[in-house]
């Protein structure tokens, strides 16, 4: 039970930190839901920043899980 609680707390902390990362960099993301799907857009002014954040997240995840792109 304690391990599950710790895992939930870690997941919550990661979500909060990622959301602060987006807020502090000034990225504007808009999402719309439809009957059959979801549409997510990034405005042109922050598109490069958003892509840099995604690249940063992918690099960190690959380090944690030791994945390779080869």
TORKOL-4160 file (C-alpha; in steps of 0.2 Angstrom, whole numbers, padded with zeros to 4 digits, m for minus):
70
<pt num="1" X="0000" Y="0000" Z="0000"/>
<pt num="2" X="0014" Y="0012" Z="0004"/>
<pt num="3" X="0023" Y="0008" Z="m0013"/>
<pt num="4" X="0007" Y="0013" Z="m0022"/>
<pt num="5" X="0005" Y="0029" Z="m0012"/>
<pt num="6" X="0023" Y="0033" Z="m0016"/>
<pt num="7" X="0021" Y="0030" Z="m0035"/>
<pt num="8" X="0005" Y="0041" Z="m0035"/>
<pt num="9" X="0014" Y="0055" Z="m0026"/>
<pt num="10" X="0029" Y="0053" Z="m0038"/>
<pt num="11" X="0017" Y="0053" Z="m0053"/>
<pt num="12" X="0008" Y="0069" Z="m0047"/>
<pt num="13" X="0024" Y="0078" Z="m0044"/>
<pt num="14" X="0030" Y="0074" Z="m0062"/>
<pt num="15" X="0014" Y="0081" Z="m0069"/>
<pt num="16" X="0015" Y="0097" Z="m0058"/>
<pt num="17" X="0033" Y="0100" Z="m0063"/>
<pt num="18" X="0029" Y="0097" Z="m0082"/>
<pt num="19" X="0014" Y="0109" Z="m0081"/>
<pt num="20" X="0025" Y="0122" Z="m0072"/>
<pt num="21" X="0038" Y="0119" Z="m0086"/>
<pt num="22" X="0025" Y="0124" Z="m0099"/>
<pt num="23" X="0018" Y="0138" Z="m0089"/>
<pt num="24" X="0035" Y="0146" Z="m0086"/>
<pt num="25" X="0041" Y="0145" Z="m0104"/>
<pt num="26" X="0025" Y="0153" Z="m0110"/>
<pt num="27" X="0019" Y="0139" Z="m0121"/>
<pt num="28" X="0001" Y="0141" Z="m0126"/>
<pt num="29" X="m0007" Y="0124" Z="m0130"/>
<pt num="30" X="m0026" Y="0123" Z="m0135"/>
<pt num="31" X="m0035" Y="0107" Z="m0135"/>
<pt num="32" X="m0053" Y="0103" Z="m0142"/>
<pt num="33" X="m0063" Y="0087" Z="m0140"/>
<pt num="34" X="m0074" Y="0080" Z="m0153"/>
<pt num="35" X="m0086" Y="0065" Z="m0153"/>
<pt num="36" X="m0072" Y="0054" Z="m0161"/>
<pt num="37" X="m0056" Y="0062" Z="m0155"/>
<pt num="38" X="m0046" Y="0076" Z="m0148"/>
<pt num="39" X="m0037" Y="0091" Z="m0157"/>
<pt num="40" X="m0022" Y="0099" Z="m0149"/>
<pt num="41" X="m0013" Y="0115" Z="m0156"/>
<pt num="42" X="0002" Y="0125" Z="m0152"/>
<pt num="43" X="0002" Y="0143" Z="m0158"/>
<pt num="44" X="0016" Y="0148" Z="m0170"/>
<pt num="45" X="0024" Y="0160" Z="m0158"/>
<pt num="46" X="0028" Y="0146" Z="m0146"/>
<pt num="47" X="0030" Y="0131" Z="m0158"/>
<pt num="48" X="0049" Y="0130" Z="m0157"/>
<pt num="49" X="0048" Y="0131" Z="m0138"/>
<pt num="50" X="0036" Y="0118" Z="m0137"/>
<pt num="51" X="0046" Y="0106" Z="m0148"/>
<pt num="52" X="0061" Y="0110" Z="m0138"/>
<pt num="53" X="0052" Y="0105" Z="m0122"/>
<pt num="54" X="0046" Y="0089" Z="m0130"/>
<pt num="55" X="0064" Y="0085" Z="m0135"/>
<pt num="56" X="0070" Y="0089" Z="m0118"/>
<pt num="57" X="0057" Y="0077" Z="m0111"/>
<pt num="58" X="0061" Y="0063" Z="m0123"/>
<pt num="59" X="0080" Y="0065" Z="m0119"/>
<pt num="60" X="0077" Y="0063" Z="m0100"/>
<pt num="61" X="0065" Y="0048" Z="m0103"/>
<pt num="62" X="0078" Y="0039" Z="m0114"/>
<pt num="63" X="0091" Y="0042" Z="m0100"/>
<pt num="64" X="0080" Y="0035" Z="m0087"/>
<pt num="65" X="0074" Y="0020" Z="m0096"/>
<pt num="66" X="0090" Y="0018" Z="m0106"/>
<pt num="67" X="0083" Y="0018" Z="m0123"/>
<pt num="68" X="0093" Y="0020" Z="m0139"/>
<pt num="69" X="0088" Y="0028" Z="m0156"/>
<pt num="70" X="0100" Y="0016" Z="m0166"/>
